Amino acid sequence: MAIDRALLQSYHDELQLELEEIMTFWRTKTMDFQHGGFIGKMDNQGQVDSNAAKGLVLNARILWAFSAAYAKTQQPEYLKAAKRAYETLTELFYDEKYNGYYWSISPDGGEANTRKQVYGQAFVLYALAEYHRIVANEYEQVVVLAQAGLVFGWIEQYSFDQINNGYWEARDRDGSALEDMRLSPRDRNDPKTMNTHLHILEAYANFYRIWPNPSLHQQLNNLIDLFLDRIIDPLNHHLICFFDAQWKPSPSEVSYGHDIETAWLLLEAAEIAQHRVEDALRMAVLVAHAASEGFDAQLGALMYEAHLPEKHWWVEAEAMVGFLNAWEITQDEDFFKKSLSCWTYIKHQIKDHEKGEWFWGIDANGNVMAGEDKVGFWKCPYHNARACLEVMRRTSQYISKSN
């Protein structure tokens, strides 16, 4: 049964307004006027921690979000914010001696954590590719493209495993091996993970849009193969999260958030690369079904992990897109209802109507998770802004067809 046009229009319009509210928060509340760039940390009460380090992932995601929002809306304020984020990354995070980007910098940019987490390098590439789309000056376009090419080259030189395939988690400043490669303290110290490969995949796909290079195409195709053939469990279609160097899986919990995020990102990459598109279409639906095991029908939201019935902001954002994507493929109304239900849950539970932006999440008791960031090393405008943009883009296609 076709979804009513009025419902599609309402979904579109609400997300259009939400995008504006999200970007306004980041444009007006998070700029660091003392040291430049953007603040490193803010709590739910709006208190800024001026001593907090500024993370690479946060700043790269800010660049991506303002670039993508400007590409859609042409709001000049978004372009200014994107330029500010770009200058911060290239002037303060970039390692001029060894290339690559530092994992974090001090609040004033004077000191840096010089480890090179490949996850972070991938987000820089993802953001530079997006920023390239909105740069009008031809010389600056050449510069940004060259900078993105250097990141791609760094990842391939220092992270790609030419013996066993795949990408190492992290490297030291000079590209040498690290004993502790963990992305965060809660992660296993395994040399290869689903999470890092997922974000290299999306970065390479975005970069290929502006630089259809044969070498990049080959490595993008290889990443698509890795997900279809190794990272997605062929028995249950959940993602395998951790691996050793030879791709032997390590025990891990089911991550419903990463399941549903991968469901649509893998298909997007396959369509951009024009590689194994039919396999990715089929898998997008199978993985969406697998993720649905974590859908809390009573609350209308997707759980974070199988052992954690928490509802995290990024999981609900990705669920909006992943389930909508599955509906587009199958026209199964249940997928659309899940997508819309996650947005309804966000509006009533996760969105901070008083101080702006979204809370980190809701705990198992239905309370806002205490002690989490509103702005921080991992709390950023990437998942929720992207969900807004994707829902707007996808629903508008069906709205225009029904006119």
C-alpha positions in Angstrom: 0.0 0.0 0.0 1.3 3.4 -0.9 2.1 5.9 1.8 -0.2 8.9 1.8 1.3 12.0 0.2 0.3 14.2 3.1 2.2 12.0 5.5 5.3 12.1 3.3 5.0 15.9 3.1 4.7 16.2 6.8 7.7 14.0 7.4 9.7 16.1 4.9 8.7 19.4 6.3 9.3 18.5 9.9 12.8 17.3 9.1 13.5 20.4 7.1 12.6 22.5 10.1 14.7 20.2 12.4 17.7 20.6 10.2 17.5 24.4 10.5 17.2 24.1 14.3 20.2 21.7 14.6 22.4 23.8 12.4 21.4 27.0 14.2 22.4 25.5 17.5 25.8 24.5 16.2 26.3 27.9 14.5 25.3 30.0 17.5 26.2 27.9 20.5 29.4 26.0 19.7 31.9 28.5 18.2 35.0 29.1 20.4 35.6 32.9 20.1 38.5 32.7 22.5 40.7 30.2 20.8 39.1 29.9 17.4 37.2 27.0 15.8 34.6 25.2 17.9 34.4 24.3 21.6 35.4 20.8 22.7 32.6 20.0 25.2 29.3 21.2 26.5 26.9 19.5 28.9 23.1 19.2 28.9 22.8 22.4 30.9 24.7 24.4 28.3 27.9 24.6 30.4 31.1 24.7 28.3 34.2 22.9 29.5 36.9 25.3 28.4 39.6 22.8 29.3 38.3 20.0 27.2 40.4 18.7 24.3 39.0 19.3 20.8 38.5 16.0 19.0 39.3 15.3 15.3 36.0 13.4 14.8 33.9 16.2 16.2 35.6 18.9 14.0 35.5 16.8 10.9 31.8 16.0 11.4 31.1 19.7 11.9 32.7 20.4 8.6 30.7 17.7 6.9 27.4 18.8 8.4 27.7 22.5 7.5 29.0 21.6 4.0 26.1 19.3 3.4 23.6 21.7 4.9 24.9 24.5 2.7 24.8 22.3 -0.4 21.1 21.7 0.3 19.9 25.1 1.5 22.5 27.7 0.2 22.3 29.4 3.6 25.4 31.7 3.7 25.8 31.3 7.4 26.4 27.6 6.9 29.1 28.3 4.3 30.9 30.6 6.8 30.7 27.9 9.5 32.0 25.3 7.1 35.0 27.5 6.2 35.7 28.0 9.9 35.7 24.2 10.4 37.8 23.7 7.4 40.4 26.2 8.6 40.5 24.6 12.0 41.2 21.1 10.6 43.8 22.2 8.1 45.6 24.7 10.3 45.5 23.0 13.8 44.9 19.2 13.2 47.1 18.6 10.2 50.5 17.0 10.8 52.8 18.9 8.4 55.7 16.6 9.1 54.1 13.2 8.6 50.8 14.1 7.0 47.5 12.8 8.4 45.5 14.5 11.2 46.0 14.4 14.9 43.4 12.6 17.1 42.9 15.7 19.2 44.3 19.1 20.1 44.4 21.1 23.3 41.7 23.9 23.7 44.1 26.5 22.4 45.6 24.3 19.7 49.0 24.3 21.3 49.4 20.6 22.0 48.1 17.5 20.2 47.5 13.8 20.8 49.5 12.8 17.7 48.2 9.3 17.3 46.5 8.7 13.9 43.2 6.8 14.5 42.1 5.7 11.0 38.5 6.2 11.9 39.4 9.9 12.3 41.3 10.1 9.0 38.3 8.6 7.3 36.0 11.4 8.7 38.4 14.0 7.5 38.2 12.6 4.0 34.5 12.3 4.2 34.3 16.0 5.2 36.8 17.3 2.7 34.9 15.6 -0.1 31.7 17.3 1.0 33.4 20.7 1.4 34.8 20.4 -2.1 31.2 20.4 -3.4 30.5 23.9 -2.0 33.7 25.6 -2.8 33.2 28.1 -5.6 36.8 29.3 -6.2 38.6 27.0 -8.7 42.0 27.4 -7.0 40.5 26.4 -3.6 38.8 23.5 -5.2 42.2 22.2 -6.4 43.7 22.7 -2.9 40.8 20.9 -1.2 41.0 18.0 -3.7 44.7 17.7 -3.1 44.2 17.6 0.6 41.6 14.9 0.3 44.0 13.0 -1.9 46.7 13.1 0.7 44.3 11.6 3.3 43.4 8.8 0.9 47.1 8.2 0.2 47.9 8.2 4.0 45.2 5.6 4.7 46.3 3.4 1.9 50.0 3.7 2.7 49.8 3.1 6.5 46.5 1.4 7.2 45.8 -1.0 4.3 46.8 -4.5 5.1 48.3 -5.8 1.8 48.7 -9.3 3.1 45.3 -10.1 4.7 43.2 -7.3 3.3 41.3 -4.6 5.3 42.5 -1.7 7.3 44.4 -1.4 10.6 42.6 0.6 13.4 45.4 3.0 14.2 48.9 4.1 13.7 51.4 6.3 15.6 52.2 9.7 14.3 54.8 8.6 11.8 52.7 5.7 10.6 54.3 3.0 12.7 52.4 0.3 14.5 50.7 0.9 17.9 50.2 -1.7 20.6 46.9 -0.2 21.7 44.7 0.5 18.7 41.4 1.0 20.4 39.1 3.7 19.2 37.8 4.2 22.7 38.2 2.7 26.1 35.0 0.7 25.7 36.2 -1.0 22.6 38.2 -4.2 22.3 41.9 -3.9 21.3 41.4 -5.7 18.0 43.4 -4.7 14.9 40.4 -4.6 12.6 36.8 -3.5 13.3 33.5 -3.1 11.5 33.2 0.5 12.7 36.4 1.8 11.2 35.7 -0.1 7.9 32.2 1.3 7.7 33.5 4.9 7.9 36.3 4.3 5.4 33.6 2.9 3.1 31.4 6.0 3.4 34.5 8.3 3.0 35.7 6.5 -0.1 32.3 6.6 -1.6 31.9 10.3 -1.0 35.4 11.0 -2.3 34.7 8.9 -5.4 31.8 11.3 -6.2 34.4 14.1 -6.9 37.4 12.0 -7.8 36.5 8.9 -9.9 40.1 7.6 -9.8 40.7 3.9 -10.8 42.8 3.2 -7.6 40.1 4.7 -5.4 37.4 2.7 -7.3 39.3 -0.5 -6.7 39.6 0.1 -3.0 36.0 1.2 -2.7 34.9 -2.0 -4.5 37.1 -4.0 -2.1 35.4 -2.5 0.9 32.0 -3.3 -0.5 33.2 -6.9 -0.9 34.5 -7.0 2.6 31.1 -6.0 4.0 29.2 -8.4 1.8 31.5 -11.3 2.2 33.1 -11.0 5.7 31.7 -8.3 8.0 28.0 -9.1 7.6 27.3 -12.4 9.2 25.7 -14.7 6.5 23.7 -16.6 9.1 21.9 -13.8 10.9 22.7 -10.7 8.9 24.0 -8.8 11.9 27.4 -7.1 11.7 30.4 -8.8 13.1 32.1 -6.0 15.1 35.7 -7.1 15.8 38.3 -9.2 14.0 41.9 -10.3 14.4 44.5 -9.5 11.7 43.5 -12.6 9.7 39.8 -11.7 9.9 38.9 -14.3 12.5 35.8 -12.8 14.4 36.1 -11.9 18.0 33.0 -12.3 20.3 30.9 -9.1 20.4 27.4 -7.9 21.1 24.9 -7.2 18.4 25.0 -3.5 17.5 21.5 -2.6 16.2 22.6 0.9 15.5 25.5 -0.1 13.3 23.3 -2.7 11.6 20.8 -0.2 10.4 23.4 2.4 9.5 25.3 -0.1 7.4 22.1 -1.2 5.7 21.8 2.0 3.8 25.4 3.2 3.6 26.5 0.0 2.0 23.9 0.3 -0.7 24.8 4.0 -1.2 28.4 3.0 -1.7 27.5 0.2 -4.1 25.4 2.5 -6.2 28.1 5.1 -6.4 30.7 2.6 -7.3 28.3 0.6 -9.5 29.6 -2.6 -7.9 27.5 -5.5 -6.7 24.4 -3.3 -6.5 21.9 -6.2 -6.5 23.8 -7.9 -3.7 23.7 -4.6 -1.7 20.0 -4.1 -2.4 19.3 -7.6 -1.1 21.5 -7.1 1.9 20.0 -3.7 2.8 16.7 -5.4 3.4 18.1 -8.4 5.2 20.2 -6.3 7.5 17.2 -4.0 8.2 15.2 -7.1 9.1 18.0 -8.1 11.4 18.1 -4.7 13.0 14.4 -4.9 13.6 15.0 -7.5 16.2 16.1 -4.5 18.4 13.1 -2.4 17.7 11.2 -1.7 20.9 7.6 -1.8 19.6 6.2 -0.4 22.9 8.3 2.7 22.7 8.7 2.9 19.0 12.5 3.2 18.9 15.6 1.1 18.2 17.7 -0.2 21.0 21.5 0.6 21.0 22.7 -2.9 21.5 21.2 -6.3 22.3 22.4 -6.1 25.9 21.7 -2.4 26.3 18.0 -1.3 25.9 19.1 2.3 25.8 18.0 4.6 23.0 20.9 6.7 21.7 20.5 9.8 19.5 22.7 8.5 16.7 20.9 5.1 16.6 17.5 6.6 16.2 18.8 9.0 13.5 20.3 6.1 11.5 17.2 4.1 12.0 15.1 6.8 10.4 17.2 6.5 7.3 17.9 2.8 7.3 14.2 1.8 7.7 13.1 4.4 5.1 15.7 3.0 2.7 14.3 -0.5 3.2 10.8 0.8 2.6 11.9 2.3 -0.7 13.3 -1.0 -1.8 10.4 -3.2 -0.7 7.4 -0.8 -0.3 6.8 -2.7 2.9 4.8 -0.2 5.0 6.2 -1.7 8.3 9.6 -0.3 7.4 8.1 3.2 6.8 6.3 3.0 10.1 9.5 2.1 11.9 11.3 5.1 10.4 8.5 7.5 11.3 8.2 6.0 14.7 11.9 6.7 15.5 11.4 10.3 14.5 8.3 10.6 16.8 10.4 9.1 19.6 13.2 11.6 19.0 10.7 14.5 19.0 9.2 13.5 22.4 12.2 11.9 24.2 15.6 12.9 22.7 15.2 16.4 21.4 16.0 19.1 23.9 13.1 21.5 23.4 14.5 23.9 26.1 18.2 24.3 25.2 18.4 22.9 21.7 19.9 20.0 19.9 19.4 16.4 21.0 20.3 14.6 24.2 22.8 11.7 24.0 20.0 9.3 24.8 17.4 7.7 27.1 18.4 5.1 29.6 16.7 1.8 30.3 14.5 3.5 32.9 13.3 6.1 30.4 15.4 9.0 31.8 17.8 11.2 29.9 21.2 9.6 30.2 23.2 11.5 32.9 26.7 12.7 32.5 26.7 12.6 28.7 27.7 15.4 26.3 25.5 17.7 24.3 28.6 18.6 22.4 31.7 16.5 22.8 34.4 14.2 21.3 31.6 12.0 19.9 28.5 14.2 20.1 28.2 16.1 16.9 25.8 17.3 14.2 26.6 14.5 11.8 24.1 11.7 12.5 21.1 13.9 13.1 21.8 16.5 10.4 22.4 13.7 7.9 19.2 12.0 8.9 17.3 15.2 8.2 18.9 15.6 4.8 18.4 12.0 3.8 14.7 11.9 4.8 14.1 15.2 3.0 15.8 13.9 -0.1 14.0 10.5 -0.1 10.5 11.7 0.7 10.7 14.6 -1.8 11.2 12.1 -4.6 7.8 10.4 -3.8 6.1 13.7 -3.2 7.1 15.0 -6.6 5.9 11.8 -8.3 2.5 12.2 -6.7 2.0 15.8 -7.9 
